[in-house]
């Protein structure tokens, strides 16, 4: 009861604060939330878009949460995402195998490279004491510029564009991609409204991959001695060392797994949604959003799942206020930020909730 | 019980059907690329065009900003669901997304800036291209006339067709003004590296060039900076860049995305939507021009010459080359 009240209060005050900001900029808050609600759930295609958008957020959130359990702050999810995306795009173009081999192979390679990239920060921390926040921020930029460099290389670069070549169709994890635009597909879909709408966005297997990852990470963290050791390092490295755990090794391993998760996020994004990578002028923010996802979900795997969906929904439906009510995108970002901010600080409400509960209990006692 | 009713009332508030206004005004929406609607460049110009159309043609205009390349399909769909009569994709980056959306919704009208699908243009899409060479020609003409050293420079972003049209238009304009003028040319292989632009510009200045034109996005900021420091002349691109160096930027070759957008919307309003084609807008349509600040920067006599030239181009009396082949032909006609 208390926990439920707490989360409810957080969400409501977040929404109220968002409403205040909207009101101050002269936009009707009721109207805005109505647009958001409609824009998120009123059509099957919207729900599909939310699923697509949430996939990357869940995985990067999971990545940050996992490292956090070992006491490491993985700011590098962004860079690991880019490395995963780059690997998937590169080998997705280079290989021409059947889908049954191609998809697992490309996914595995992306996981490995991103895992190496994440592990690099963990290794530097363990071996040389370089703080992982510093190293991962630097590695983010290295990943960005390395990716931009690779996009422009001969053979991979699509002429006259700022993007890479598209991946081979056999690398795609989008459901029924060719069928839904074929003649047979569109005739069949014309009679099935729900599926036609639902399949219009690039619905892909990424969400299932994310779900599997959530379950695997949950098992590692709560059912294995490996996970227990990782958590022990997170609680107190000194105590863990005293207990005979190789702390340095655990840090590297933890960052490798975190890197792998962000890499999978990047790979599913390329294989399911974008199908290529482009020159980036700045970070796209998939990894940085992962930090928020992790914190809202109190650094637990299932928390990351729920908060990934939550943030994905907010981000997708928030955009719709723009064309419907002519709200500038900065305002929408501020509103979403305010909502997240309130949700992330339940501590603020804990005391008042206790007071309210006490009052209710007292009243009931008197009655 | 109380809690349940509160939750229930929330659900009721949020789930009441949202009715879009059902008046008959034309609805036009645009999706920006990742630059956003305040990019000081073509996205902003596009929105200005729609706002002008909103006022003068009494339409309903809206925009949807993209944060990531992956947003394009979702944003196009948002505007599709909002019941727009015409949906704009701003910038060649959106070409794939627009093409896909157009195929999925054959009854919806789309238009795209800076991209041509050529013969494969779907019947519900209009491509809008600019005759950049016409603006560049005027810029080259002014540059050659203003040069004291008879040496001018061109800095391009990448060796791609759209930059070639700037390059050869500029060269042609310069040679048209003065066949003895030397044009230095170099590509920066980037649209973002301002430091590189500055280095190339300094190199050209050391080779005696005193007017520099760039078609290289943010690289040009470095070019203009170099011109400012060495007190040479520069020519801006796409929008009036005079504010970057008020004493040095003598003119800018403008791309009026706003006018092109207005033109297409006006056509639509008249029931004359040119679906399945690519529209090439130039000086004649007011979609390409030189900056208004030019009049303050160059002598009045030259300005009169430029205006006569403008009219000649608009009337089609001079064919401006947009690639190397056409340029060679053009150069032979000059004395």
Interface residues (C-beta under 8 A of the other chain):
Chain A: X30 X33 X34 X35 X37 X38 X39 X42 X43 X45 X49 X53 X160 X161 X162 X163 X181 X200 X201 X202 X269 X273 X274 X278 X281 X284 X285 X316 X319 X320 X322 X323 X324 X326 X328 X329
Chain B: X13 X14 X15 X16 X17 X18 X29 X34 X36 X37 X62 X63 X64 X65 X67 X68 X69 X70 X71 X73 X74 X75 X77 X78 X79 X81 X82 X92 X93 X103 X104 X160 X161 X192
